[in-house]
Amino acid sequence: MQLEIVEDRVGDTLILAPVDRVDSSVARDFEEFVSNRLAEGNTSLVVDFARLGFISSAGMRVLLLAAKKLRAGGGSLLLCGMRDSIREIFSISGFDRIITICNSREEALAYEA
């Protein structure tokens, strides 16, 4: 399986939209991709789950590491567009208390402003 991420930018905010699945088979690629974007100096990041059907704990770990790194540097990570099943996993695991989750991309971008 190959990792596919659609990138977009609105102002200073980088939007990453992973497609299909982020599981253990692509988690390392996902981590490298996100790390590279942070190394480029991006400090405002939105991850849009609208096209994502599944994320494993390995994928969630990548988001947690990115959130911590961004927060330490005064940046932010927001998640949006989650299916109910994925949002429930984030809630049960407590990730929704660590990373802000918005309903839509528009809401996330407004939150950033």
C-alpha positions in Angstrom: 0.0 0.0 0.0 1.2 3.5 -0.8 0.6 6.6 1.2 -1.4 9.3 -0.6 -1.7 12.8 0.9 -3.3 15.8 -0.8 -1.7 19.1 0.2 -3.3 22.5 0.2 -2.5 25.8 1.7 -4.7 28.6 2.9 -2.7 31.6 4.1 -0.1 30.4 6.5 -1.9 27.1 7.2 -0.8 23.9 5.6 -3.6 21.4 5.1 -2.8 17.7 4.7 -5.6 15.3 3.6 -4.5 11.7 3.8 -6.4 9.4 1.5 -7.9 5.9 2.3 -5.8 4.5 5.2 -3.0 5.4 7.5 -2.0 2.1 9.1 1.2 0.4 10.2 2.2 -0.3 6.6 2.5 3.5 5.8 2.9 5.0 9.3 6.6 5.5 8.8 6.1 7.2 5.5 3.4 9.4 7.1 5.8 10.3 9.9 8.5 11.3 7.4 6.0 13.3 5.3 4.7 15.3 8.3 8.2 15.7 9.8 9.5 17.1 6.5 6.6 19.6 6.4 7.4 20.8 9.9 11.1 21.0 9.1 10.2 23.3 6.2 8.9 25.8 8.9 5.2 25.1 8.8 3.8 26.0 12.2 0.0 25.9 11.5 -1.2 22.5 10.4 -4.6 21.1 9.7 -5.1 17.4 9.0 -8.3 16.8 7.1 -9.7 13.3 7.6 -12.5 13.8 5.0 -11.0 11.2 2.6 -9.6 8.9 5.4 -11.4 5.7 6.1 -9.0 4.3 8.8 -6.1 5.4 11.0 -4.2 3.0 13.2 -2.5 3.7 16.5 0.8 4.1 14.6 -0.8 6.9 12.5 -2.3 8.5 15.7 1.2 8.5 17.2 2.5 10.5 14.3 -0.2 13.1 14.9 0.6 13.2 18.7 4.3 13.8 18.0 3.5 16.5 15.5 1.1 18.2 17.9 3.8 18.2 20.7 6.5 19.5 18.4 4.2 22.3 17.0 3.0 23.3 20.5 6.5 23.5 21.8 7.4 25.9 19.0 4.3 28.0 19.4 2.4 26.4 16.5 -0.8 24.4 16.3 -2.2 21.2 14.9 -6.0 20.8 14.3 -7.8 17.8 12.9 -11.1 18.0 11.0 -13.5 16.1 8.8 -13.5 12.8 10.8 -16.0 10.0 10.3 -17.9 9.2 13.5 -16.0 5.8 13.8 -12.6 7.6 13.8 -13.7 10.4 16.0 -14.9 7.8 18.6 -11.4 6.2 18.6 -9.9 9.6 19.2 -12.3 10.2 22.0 -11.9 6.8 23.7 -8.1 7.1 23.5 -8.2 10.7 25.0 -6.5 12.2 21.9 -9.4 14.6 21.6 -8.2 16.2 24.9 -4.7 16.7 23.4 -5.4 17.7 19.8 -8.3 20.0 18.8 -10.8 18.3 16.5 -13.1 20.5 14.4 -16.1 19.3 12.4 -15.0 20.7 9.0 -12.0 22.2 7.2 -13.8 25.6 7.3 -14.2 25.4 11.1 -10.5 24.5 11.5 -9.4 27.4 9.4 -11.7 29.8 11.3 -10.3 28.4 14.6 -6.8 29.1 13.4 -7.6 32.8 12.6 
